[in-house]
Amino acid sequence: MGKRSHRSRAVAAVAAAAVLGGVAGCDAGGGDGPGPSASRARASPTPVWDSSPASLAAVGDSITRGFDACTVLSDCPEVSWATGGSAEVNSLAVRLLGASRAATHSWNFAETGSRMADLPDQMTRAAARRPALVTVMAGANDACRASAEAMTPVADFRAQFQEALRTLRRAAPTAQVYVASVPNLKRLWSQGRTNALGKQVWKLGICPSMLGDADALDSAANLRRATVQQRVEDYNTVLREVCAQDPRCRFDGGAVYEYRFGTGQLSHWDWFHPSKNGQARLAEIAYRQVTAGDHVT
């Protein structure tokens, strides 16, 4: 590859790929050479990531639906970290768009109980709105199964997430995607297990792979929780790697996973899902990530 002709072809190929990918654009003017607008475009390429999107759609699971944040075993999308209108939460949509515009230019397609396999369908509905930004928070239910053995295999999780992004790209090729990491489920268990009421609610079937037999500390219980925790970490690796392949996708770098939810950030109905305060913290994290200038995942 040392010959000049080879280098010239390589440079031309990179330039063409950049234009097709939307990294830089130029006006189609007449004449044999590039006009002034084309020169300006080359000098100041348009950034792929827009920190001030004009609309927002949310996909994901019960966390994005505000489950158990207002009443027991019920959704409360008004306090969703992504699209809610509650002043107590100050959602990502409100922070980015303002309250009045958020009410008409943000949409919540998340579904309580959904897993990564459900994300392509949610993406289809989200893409129909032509949003400038799509938020993704999914994966907790893939780990929160009846048993550790029933968790979604990592390879399947990867394929399903890739399909979800392809589904979005087919209908909304320029939409940006913010991907939140899967929360640290073991830390949520350690916080909630101190509350007797919460543990009673857990017995109704909330994340049994992690929360089942909450007080058990024998080797089998510890191994089960460690297995679930490792799977969550593997899922986050998948989210990071797949997102990195899309120039319009931004992973949170593990910010949600690393956040230390205390009892004040957990629902007092189930001591597992985020409370209104927890939803507000998720909104803060997302806003910092979406509006950051240079971003490394």
C-alpha positions in Angstrom: 0.0 0.0 0.0 3.0 2.3 -0.3 2.4 3.6 -3.9 0.9 7.0 -4.3 -1.9 5.7 -6.6 -3.1 3.4 -3.9 -3.0 6.1 -1.3 -5.0 8.4 -3.5 -7.7 5.8 -4.0 -7.8 5.2 -0.2 -8.2 8.9 0.5 -11.0 9.1 -2.1 -12.8 6.1 -0.6 -12.6 7.6 2.9 -13.9 10.9 1.7 -16.8 9.3 -0.2 -17.7 7.2 2.9 -17.7 10.3 5.0 -20.1 12.1 2.7 -22.5 9.1 2.4 -22.4 8.7 6.2 -23.5 12.2 6.8 -20.2 13.3 8.5 -19.9 16.2 6.1 -22.1 17.4 3.3 -21.8 19.8 0.3 -24.3 21.6 -1.9 -24.8 20.3 -5.4 -23.9 23.3 -7.5 -23.2 23.6 -11.2 -19.7 23.9 -12.8 -16.7 21.7 -12.9 -15.3 22.5 -9.4 -16.7 22.7 -5.9 -18.5 25.9 -5.0 -17.9 28.0 -1.8 -20.5 26.0 0.1 -18.7 22.8 -0.6 -15.4 24.3 0.6 -17.0 25.5 3.8 -18.5 22.0 4.4 -15.1 20.4 4.0 -13.5 23.0 6.4 -16.2 22.7 9.0 -17.9 19.2 8.8 -21.3 18.9 10.5 -20.9 16.9 13.7 -22.8 13.6 13.7 -24.0 14.0 17.2 -26.5 16.9 17.9 -26.7 17.8 21.6 -29.9 19.7 21.0 -32.3 17.3 19.4 -35.8 18.6 18.5 -37.8 15.5 19.4 -37.5 12.3 21.4 -38.9 8.8 21.5 -38.2 6.3 24.3 -38.1 2.5 24.1 -37.3 0.0 26.8 -38.9 -1.6 29.8 -40.6 -0.8 33.1 -38.0 1.7 34.3 -38.8 4.0 31.3 -42.6 3.5 32.1 -42.1 4.7 35.6 -43.3 1.4 37.1 -44.0 1.5 40.8 -42.9 5.1 41.1 -46.5 6.4 41.9 -48.7 3.5 42.9 -48.0 -0.2 43.6 -47.5 -2.5 40.6 -48.6 0.2 38.1 -46.9 2.2 35.3 -46.6 6.0 35.8 -45.2 7.4 32.6 -45.7 10.9 33.9 -42.6 10.5 36.0 -40.5 8.7 33.3 -36.9 9.8 33.3 -37.1 9.9 29.5 -40.4 11.6 28.5 -42.4 12.4 31.7 -43.9 15.8 32.3 -43.5 15.8 36.1 -41.7 18.8 37.5 -40.4 16.5 40.3 -38.4 14.5 37.7 -37.5 17.1 35.1 -37.2 14.4 32.4 -34.7 14.3 29.6 -37.4 15.5 27.2 -38.3 18.5 29.3 -34.6 19.4 29.8 -33.9 19.2 26.1 -37.1 20.5 24.6 -38.8 22.5 27.3 -42.1 21.5 29.0 -44.5 22.6 26.3 -42.6 21.2 23.4 -41.9 17.9 25.3 -45.6 17.4 25.6 -46.0 17.3 21.8 -42.6 16.1 20.6 -41.7 13.2 22.9 -43.2 9.7 22.9 -42.9 6.7 25.2 -43.0 3.3 23.5 -41.5 1.4 26.4 -43.4 -1.5 27.8 -43.3 -3.0 31.3 -41.9 -6.5 31.2 -40.3 -6.2 27.8 -36.9 -7.8 26.9 -34.4 -7.1 24.2 -36.3 -9.3 21.9 -39.2 -6.8 22.0 -37.1 -3.8 21.1 -37.3 -4.1 17.3 -41.1 -3.7 17.5 -40.8 -0.7 19.8 -38.2 0.7 17.4 -40.7 0.3 14.5 -43.3 2.4 16.3 -40.7 4.9 17.5 -39.3 5.4 14.0 -42.7 6.2 12.6 -42.6 9.4 14.6 -39.3 10.4 12.9 -37.7 11.4 16.2 -34.4 13.2 16.3 -33.3 11.1 19.4 -34.3 7.7 20.6 -33.5 6.6 24.1 -32.9 3.0 24.9 -33.0 1.4 28.4 -33.4 -2.4 28.1 -31.8 -5.6 29.3 -32.8 -5.7 33.0 -35.7 -8.1 32.2 -33.3 -10.3 30.2 -31.4 -10.9 33.4 -34.5 -10.8 35.7 -35.9 -14.2 34.8 -37.4 -17.0 36.8 -33.9 -18.5 37.3 -30.4 -17.7 36.3 -30.6 -20.5 33.7 -33.5 -18.7 32.0 -31.6 -15.5 31.3 -31.2 -14.4 27.7 -28.0 -15.8 26.2 -25.4 -13.1 25.5 -25.2 -14.0 21.8 -29.0 -13.7 21.5 -29.0 -10.4 23.3 -26.4 -9.1 20.9 -28.3 -10.2 17.8 -31.6 -8.7 19.1 -30.0 -5.4 19.8 -28.4 -5.3 16.4 -31.7 -6.0 14.8 -33.4 -3.2 16.9 -30.8 -0.7 15.5 -31.2 -2.0 12.0 -35.0 -1.6 12.3 -34.6 2.0 13.4 -32.0 2.7 10.7 -34.3 1.4 7.9 -37.0 4.0 8.8 -35.0 6.7 10.5 -31.4 6.7 9.3 -30.4 9.9 10.9 -32.0 9.5 14.3 -29.6 9.6 17.2 -29.7 6.9 19.8 -28.8 7.2 23.5 -28.3 3.8 25.2 -28.4 3.6 29.0 -26.5 0.8 30.6 -28.4 -2.0 32.5 -28.5 -1.1 36.2 -26.5 -2.9 38.8 -29.1 -5.5 40.0 -27.0 -6.9 42.8 -26.6 -3.4 44.3 -30.4 -2.9 44.1 -30.8 -6.3 45.9 -28.4 -5.2 48.6 -30.3 -1.9 49.2 -33.8 -3.3 49.1 -33.2 -6.4 51.2 -33.2 -4.3 54.4 -36.9 -3.5 53.9 -39.4 -6.2 55.1 -42.2 -4.8 53.0 -40.1 -4.6 49.8 -39.1 -8.3 50.3 -42.8 -9.3 50.5 -43.4 -7.5 47.2 -40.4 -9.2 45.6 -42.1 -12.5 46.3 -44.8 -11.5 43.8 -42.2 -12.2 41.1 -40.0 -9.1 40.7 -36.6 -10.2 39.3 -36.6 -13.7 40.9 -33.2 -14.6 39.5 -31.6 -11.9 41.7 -34.2 -11.2 44.4 -35.5 -14.7 45.1 -34.8 -15.9 48.6 -33.5 -12.4 49.4 -32.1 -13.3 52.8 -30.3 -16.4 51.7 -26.5 -16.1 51.9 -25.5 -19.7 51.3 -23.0 -20.6 48.5 -25.8 -21.5 46.1 -27.6 -18.1 46.5 -24.3 -16.2 46.3 -23.4 -18.1 43.1 -26.8 -17.4 41.6 -26.5 -13.7 42.2 -23.0 -13.6 41.0 -24.1 -15.3 37.8 -26.9 -12.8 37.2 -24.5 -9.9 37.9 -22.0 -11.2 35.4 -24.7 -11.5 32.8 -25.6 -7.9 33.4 -22.0 -6.9 32.9 -21.9 -8.9 29.7 -25.1 -7.2 28.4 -23.5 -3.8 29.0 -20.4 -4.9 27.0 -22.8 -5.8 24.2 -24.6 -2.5 24.4 -21.2 -0.6 24.3 -19.8 -2.6 21.4 -22.9 -2.6 19.2 -23.5 1.1 19.8 -19.9 1.9 18.9 -20.5 0.6 15.4 -23.1 3.3 14.7 -21.8 6.9 14.5 -25.2 8.2 15.7 -25.3 6.0 18.8 -24.0 7.0 22.2 -23.7 4.6 25.1 -23.6 6.0 28.6 -20.3 4.5 29.4 -21.8 2.5 32.3 -23.1 5.6 34.1 -26.4 4.0 35.1 -24.8 0.8 36.1 -22.3 2.7 38.3 -24.9 4.9 39.9 -25.4 4.0 43.5 -29.1 4.0 44.0 -29.9 4.5 47.7 -33.2 3.9 49.5 -34.3 7.4 48.5 -34.0 6.5 44.8 -35.9 3.3 45.1 -39.7 2.8 44.9 -41.2 2.4 48.4 -43.7 0.1 46.8 -41.2 -2.6 45.7 -37.7 -1.3 46.8 -36.3 -2.2 43.3 -37.6 0.1 40.6 -36.6 3.8 40.7 -38.7 6.2 42.8 -39.5 9.6 41.5 -36.2 10.7 42.9 -34.5 7.8 41.2 -36.2 8.8 37.9 -34.9 12.3 38.3 -31.3 11.0 38.8 -31.7 8.9 35.6 -32.8 12.0 33.8 -29.8 13.9 35.1 -27.4 11.2 33.9 -29.0 11.0 30.5 -29.0 14.8 30.0 -25.2 14.9 30.9 -24.5 12.2 28.4 -26.7 13.6 25.6 -25.4 17.1 25.8 -21.7 16.3 26.4 -19.5 17.6 23.6 -16.7 15.1 23.1 -17.9 11.7 24.3 -15.9 8.5 24.8 -17.8 5.2 25.4 
